[in-house]
Amino acid sequence: MHSCIIPQPSHVAWLVTLTRFRDLPEALLAKGSMESAGRECFLVDDNLVRLDLFISNLVGGVKLQVRAEDVAEATEILNLPTPDASAWVGLPLPLHGKA
């Protein structure tokens, strides 16, 4: 019989579910906000919800997880107000790659 020794990491980053989203686009926006602020985060069950939206309720939605030590800062990031869309109405669109 062969024995397999699985190395244990010296530092385990425990993940905490910060919030849940019923819809995938909302979860992706929250993940983008976290990543743009430099906070690492992970979506859980997002692929299941991609396959079938009705599975979202069954699995408890798409979960946004962060490291336990980042919970306070991540909560602040998610609670930041979103820019008012009406402020952008009438402004010219940026031209990428053009000076």
Helices and strands as residue ranges (DSSP letters): E 15-21, H 24-36, E 41-44, H 46-51, H 55-59, E 62-67, G 68-70, H 71-78, G 85-88
